[in-house]
């Protein structure tokens, strides 16, 4: 533009300039217009109201001091992120499809993407790219696969933060902490296809199934006129539904399957290990007003229910058998432990969750030893972080390793991915972009 045109632009009344600028919804056009004159520059760059709308159309972020400056910063980050993604995709063009996600861990670009300077407040944008349908373009498929891996990384990092908060929450009731923690452990084991079905769908499904079973138990108690004061009668109703009809039982045939530590899997398969079956039983008791504890005997876990005539214990793993104190002594003896009264003390939520994590880790360690796959190693290292956080909360002392782990894993592809950048490079469709902003 000539200098005379620039001077002419500066002669326009500022009210007219503001009105003209308000009709421009494209950041590129705004930037071009800002160089036509000093007044245009001041109006465009110093008026945050103009940039707020543009910013919020791309990023759902609060507590922004300057929308124009933050827009510029994130736009630069997006470009860098896209360049790294494209570089990784090109380097993997000839890789076997099954090995793409394994190889990305060794990529220098992937390590760069884990830097603190590239963070994401826009998980939905990465998710939209991962949900793109398969393409005939091999490079686009690789980018989609990498974005899917990023979805898993960001999702699990966020769940780890929730876990850290729950384990250190002193205001929540013990049983509430246990249920929230058990749901988070379910989510810790989810893979991409589960996450794409809805980030909260698995946890919500667990709670809904527990509620449904609880309602049915309550209906039967009411129909038979049994109150929660009748402990034996209540246990009979619980065992009839859970054990005899629904078929919950111990998974003796595949005891070391990592899925046995997931309440979601136990609800679906009706198979589990002693601790998850006992936790599930406790959750159902809670819903009908029966106090139940998880009792950690040596080598075994049962449910304990206070009773005026003497405490009763339920061995859910072995068909819901009702045990006495003497039966519990016999279980301890069978594992070579001399009897100690504290064996019957209820386990607090943090201890239960720590035991569940240990079970998951043991199963994953076996998988690493037999498979030697990168994905299994990552899953194992991830759960070590969960265990470190649980240990820190359970022992009520600072564990620098746990805090450092939470702060650094996984930052992989934790980006400010801009959908307009993706569309420009033809790696996201217009339909997906429109749906994202609808």
C-alpha positions in Angstrom: 0.0 0.0 0.0 1.3 3.5 -0.9 2.2 6.0 1.8 -0.6 8.3 0.6 -3.2 5.5 1.1 -1.8 4.9 4.6 -2.1 8.6 5.4 -5.6 8.7 4.1 -6.5 5.7 6.3 -5.3 7.6 9.4 -7.6 10.5 8.6 -10.7 8.3 9.0 -12.6 9.0 12.3 -11.7 6.4 14.9 -15.3 5.5 15.4 -15.5 4.6 11.7 -12.3 2.5 12.0 -13.7 0.7 15.0 -16.9 0.0 13.1 -15.1 -1.3 10.1 -12.8 -3.5 12.2 -15.8 -5.1 14.0 -17.0 -6.7 10.8 -13.7 -8.5 10.2 -13.7 -12.0 11.6 -10.5 -13.3 10.0 -7.3 -12.7 12.0 -5.1 -12.7 8.8 -7.2 -9.8 7.4 -7.0 -7.9 10.7 -3.2 -8.2 10.7 -3.0 -7.0 7.1 -5.3 -4.1 7.9 -3.3 -3.1 10.9 -0.3 -2.1 8.7 -2.4 0.3 6.6 -2.1 3.1 9.2 -1.2 4.0 12.7 -4.8 4.4 13.9 -5.8 1.0 12.4 -2.8 -0.6 14.2 -3.7 1.0 17.5 -7.4 0.0 17.2 -6.7 -3.6 16.2 -3.8 -4.4 18.5 -5.0 -2.5 21.6 -8.6 -3.5 21.6 -8.9 -6.9 23.4 -12.6 -7.1 22.6 -11.8 -7.7 18.9 -9.5 -10.6 19.7 -11.5 -12.2 22.4 -14.1 -13.5 20.0 -11.4 -14.8 17.6 -9.6 -16.4 20.5 -12.6 -18.2 22.0 -13.6 -19.5 18.6 -10.3 -21.5 18.7 -9.4 -22.1 22.3 -11.7 -22.7 25.3 -9.4 -21.1 27.9 -10.2 -18.8 30.8 -8.1 -16.4 32.8 -6.4 -14.7 29.8 -4.8 -11.4 30.5 -4.4 -10.3 26.9 -6.4 -12.1 24.1 -4.3 -10.5 21.3 -1.0 -11.5 22.8 -2.2 -15.0 23.8 -3.7 -15.5 20.3 -0.3 -14.7 18.8 1.6 -17.0 21.2 -0.7 -19.9 20.6 -0.7 -19.5 16.9 3.1 -19.7 16.8 3.0 -22.8 19.0 0.4 -24.4 16.6 2.7 -23.9 13.7 5.6 -25.5 15.5 3.4 -28.4 16.6 2.2 -29.1 13.1 5.8 -29.0 11.7 6.9 -31.6 14.3 3.9 -33.8 13.5 4.5 -33.6 9.8 8.2 -34.4 10.4 7.4 -37.4 12.4 4.8 -38.6 9.9 7.3 -38.3 7.0 9.9 -40.3 9.0 7.5 -43.1 9.5 6.1 -43.4 6.0 7.7 -46.8 5.5 7.1 -48.1 9.0 4.8 -51.0 9.6 1.5 -49.8 10.9 1.6 -51.9 14.1 4.9 -50.3 15.0 4.1 -46.6 14.5 3.2 -45.8 18.1 6.1 -47.8 19.4 8.6 -46.0 17.2 7.3 -42.6 18.2 8.9 -42.9 21.6 12.4 -42.9 20.0 11.7 -39.9 17.8 13.6 -36.7 18.6 10.6 -34.7 17.4 8.5 -36.6 19.9 10.8 -35.7 22.7 10.6 -32.1 21.5 6.8 -32.3 21.7 7.1 -33.2 25.4 8.7 -29.9 26.2 7.1 -27.6 28.7 6.9 -24.8 26.1 4.3 -26.8 24.2 1.2 -27.4 26.3 -2.5 -28.0 25.6 -5.7 -26.5 26.9 -7.5 -27.9 23.9 -7.9 -31.7 24.4 -11.0 -31.6 22.1 -8.9 -30.5 19.2 -6.5 -33.4 19.4 -9.5 -35.7 19.9 -11.1 -34.4 16.7 -8.0 -35.2 14.7 -7.8 -38.7 16.2 -11.5 -39.3 15.2 -10.9 -38.6 11.6 -11.8 -41.6 9.4 -9.0 -43.6 7.7 -7.7 -42.0 4.5 -6.0 -43.3 1.3 -3.2 -40.9 2.2 -0.7 -42.9 4.2 0.8 -39.8 5.8 -2.5 -38.5 7.0 -3.2 -41.9 8.6 0.1 -41.7 10.4 -0.7 -38.2 11.7 -4.1 -39.5 12.8 -2.4 -42.4 14.6 0.0 -40.1 16.4 -2.9 -37.8 17.4 -4.6 -40.8 18.8 -1.6 -41.6 20.9 -1.6 -38.0 22.0 -5.2 -38.4 23.1 -4.2 -41.3 25.3 -1.3 -39.4 26.8 -3.3 -36.2 27.6 -6.2 -38.2 28.9 -4.1 -40.3 31.3 -2.1 -37.4 32.5 -5.3 -35.6 33.4 -6.6 -38.7 35.2 -3.3 -38.9 37.1 -3.9 -35.3 38.3 -7.4 -36.4 39.5 -5.9 -39.4 41.3 -3.4 -37.2 43.0 -6.2 -34.9 44.2 -8.4 -37.7 45.4 -5.6 -39.5 47.3 -4.8 -36.2 49.2 -8.4 -35.1 49.8 -8.9 -35.1 53.6 -12.6 -33.9 53.4 -14.1 -36.7 51.4 -15.6 -39.8 53.2 -13.5 -43.0 53.1 -16.1 -44.9 51.1 -16.5 -42.1 48.7 -12.8 -41.9 48.1 -12.7 -45.6 47.5 -15.4 -45.5 44.8 -13.9 -42.5 43.1 -10.5 -44.1 43.2 -11.8 -47.4 41.9 -13.4 -45.5 38.9 -10.1 -43.7 38.2 -8.3 -47.0 38.2 -10.8 -48.2 35.6 -10.0 -45.1 33.5 -6.2 -45.7 34.0 -6.5 -48.9 31.9 -8.5 -47.4 29.0 -7.2 -47.5 25.5 -7.9 -45.1 22.6 -11.0 -46.8 21.4 -12.5 -46.6 24.9 -11.5 -42.9 25.2 -13.0 -42.0 21.8 -16.3 -43.5 23.0 -16.4 -40.7 25.6 -13.8 -39.7 28.2 -16.2 -40.2 31.1 -18.3 -43.0 29.6 -16.5 -45.9 31.3 -16.6 -44.3 34.8 -20.2 -43.3 34.3 -21.1 -46.8 33.2 -19.6 -48.3 36.3 -21.6 -46.0 38.6 -24.8 -46.7 36.7 -24.4 -50.4 36.9 -23.7 -50.3 40.6 -26.8 -48.1 41.1 -28.9 -50.5 39.1 -27.8 -53.5 41.2 -28.3 -51.5 44.4 -31.8 -50.6 43.4 -32.7 -54.3 42.7 -31.3 -55.4 46.1 -33.3 -52.7 47.8 -36.4 -53.7 45.9 -36.0 -57.3 47.1 -35.3 -56.3 50.7 -38.5 -54.2 50.7 -40.5 -56.9 49.1 -39.4 -59.4 51.7 -39.8 -57.0 54.6 -36.1 -57.3 55.5 -34.5 -54.3 57.2 -30.8 -53.6 57.3 -30.8 -54.6 61.0 -31.4 -58.2 59.8 -27.8 -58.8 58.8 -28.2 -62.5 57.9 -31.4 -61.8 55.9 -29.7 -59.0 54.0 -26.7 -61.1 53.2 -29.0 -63.8 51.9 -30.7 -61.3 49.5 -27.3 -59.9 48.4 -25.8 -63.4 47.8 -28.9 -64.7 46.0 -28.7 -61.8 43.5 -25.0 -61.3 43.1 -23.7 -64.9 43.4 -26.6 -67.2 42.5 -28.3 -65.2 39.8 -25.7 -62.7 38.4 -22.9 -65.2 38.8 -20.2 -63.1 40.4 -17.3 -65.4 41.3 -13.5 -65.7 41.5 -11.5 -65.9 38.3 -9.4 -68.8 39.4 -8.6 -69.8 35.8 -7.0 -66.5 34.8 -6.1 -65.0 38.2 -3.3 -62.8 36.9 -5.2 -61.0 34.1 -4.8 -57.3 34.7 -8.5 -56.8 33.9 -9.4 -58.5 37.2 -8.4 -55.3 39.0 -10.9 -53.2 37.0 -14.4 -52.9 38.5 -15.7 -52.2 35.0 -14.4 -55.6 33.8 -15.6 -57.4 36.9 -19.1 -56.0 36.3 -19.1 -57.1 32.7 -17.5 -60.5 33.1 -18.8 -61.4 36.6 -15.2 -62.6 37.3 -12.6 -61.1 39.5 -10.0 -61.4 42.2 -10.8 -61.2 46.0 -10.1 -57.5 46.4 -12.2 -56.2 43.5 -15.1 -58.6 44.3 -15.0 -57.5 47.9 -14.9 -53.8 46.8 -17.8 -54.3 44.5 -19.8 -56.1 47.3 -19.0 -53.1 49.6 -20.3 -50.6 47.0 -23.6 -52.5 46.7 -24.0 -52.7 50.5 -23.4 -48.9 50.7 -26.3 -48.3 48.3 -28.8 -50.2 50.5 -27.6 -48.7 53.8 -25.5 -51.7 55.0 -22.1 -50.9 56.5 -19.5 -53.2 55.0 -15.7 -53.2 55.3 -12.9 -54.6 53.2 -10.8 -57.0 55.4 -7.2 -57.7 54.3 -6.4 -61.2 55.7 -3.0 -62.6 54.9 -3.2 -63.9 51.3 -6.9 -63.2 50.9 -9.5 -60.4 51.1 -13.0 -60.7 52.4 -15.9 -58.4 53.3 -16.6 -57.7 57.0 -20.1 -56.7 58.2 -20.7 -55.7 61.8 -23.4 -57.8 63.6 -24.7 -57.6 67.1 -24.2 -61.3 67.6 -20.6 -61.1 66.3 -19.0 -59.9 63.1 -19.7 -61.8 59.9 -17.4 -62.0 56.9 -18.2 -62.7 53.3 -15.8 -64.6 51.0 -17.2 -63.2 47.7 -14.4 -64.9 45.8 -15.5 -68.3 47.0 -19.2 -68.1 46.2 -20.3 -65.7 49.0 -19.5 -68.1 51.8 -20.3 -66.6 55.2 -17.3 -66.8 57.5 -16.8 -66.5 61.3 -13.7 -65.3 63.1 -12.5 -68.9 63.4 -12.8 -69.3 59.6 -10.6 -66.2 59.1 -8.1 -67.6 61.5 -8.0 -70.8 59.4 -7.4 -68.7 56.2 -4.4 -67.0 57.9 -3.0 -70.3 59.0 -3.3 -71.8 55.5 -0.9 -69.1 54.4 1.5 -69.8 57.2 0.6 -66.7 59.4 0.1 -66.9 63.1 -3.1 -65.2 64.1 -3.1 -61.6 65.0 -6.4 -59.7 66.0 -5.4 -56.7 63.8 -5.9 -58.9 60.7 -9.7 -58.2 61.1 -9.2 -54.4 61.1 -11.0 -52.7 58.1 -8.7 -51.5 55.4 -8.9 -47.7 54.7 -9.6 -46.6 51.2 -6.0 -45.5 50.4 -4.7 -48.9 51.5 -7.3 -50.7 49.4 -6.5 -48.6 46.3 -2.7 -49.1 46.9 -3.3 -52.9 46.9 -5.3 -52.7 43.7 -2.5 -50.7 42.1 0.0 -53.4 43.2 -2.1 -56.1 41.6 -2.2 -54.1 38.3 1.6 -53.5 38.4 2.3 -57.2 39.1 0.2 -58.2 36.1 1.8 -55.5 33.8 5.3 -56.6 34.9 4.5 -60.1 33.8 3.3 -58.8 30.4 6.5 -56.8 30.0 8.6 -59.9 30.7 6.8 -62.0 28.2 5.9 -59.5 25.4 8.9 -57.1 25.3 6.6 -54.5 23.7 7.1 -50.7 24.1 3.4 -50.2 24.8 3.5 -52.6 27.8 6.6 -50.9 29.2 4.9 -47.5 29.0 1.8 -48.9 30.7 3.9 -50.4 33.5 5.9 -47.1 34.0 2.6 -45.2 34.0 1.1 -47.3 36.8 4.4 -46.9 38.8 3.6 -43.2 38.8 0.1 -43.9 40.2 1.6 -46.2 42.9 4.1 -43.5 43.8 1.3 -40.9 44.3 -0.7 -43.4 46.3 2.3 -44.3 48.5 2.9 -40.6 49.1 -0.7 -40.1 50.3 -0.9 -43.3 52.3 2.3 -42.7 54.2 1.6 -39.0 54.6 5.0 -37.9 53.5 6.5 -36.1 50.5 7.8 -38.3 47.8 9.8 -36.1 45.3 9.8 -38.8 42.7 6.0 -39.0 42.7 5.6 -35.2 42.3 8.3 -35.1 39.5 6.6 -38.0 37.7 3.2 -36.3 37.8 4.7 -33.1 36.5 6.6 -34.6 33.5 4.6 -37.7 32.3 3.2 -37.7 29.8 3.6 -34.3 28.1 3.7 -36.1 24.8 1.9 -34.0 22.2 0.3 -32.0 24.9 -0.3 -29.1 22.5 -2.4 -26.1 21.6 -3.4 -27.8 18.3 -5.3 -25.3 16.1 -7.9 -26.9 13.8 -7.4 -24.2 11.2 -3.7 -25.2 10.9 -4.8 -28.8 10.4 -7.3 -27.8 7.7 -4.6 -25.8 5.9 -2.4 -28.8 5.7 -5.3 -31.1 4.7 -5.1 -33.3 7.7 -8.6 -32.6 9.1 -11.8 -32.3 7.1 -14.1 -29.3 7.0 -16.9 -31.4 8.3 -15.0 -32.3 11.5 -13.9 -28.7 11.9 -17.5 -27.4 11.6 -18.8 -30.1 14.0 -16.1 -29.0 16.5 -17.3 -25.4 16.5 -21.0 -26.2 16.3 
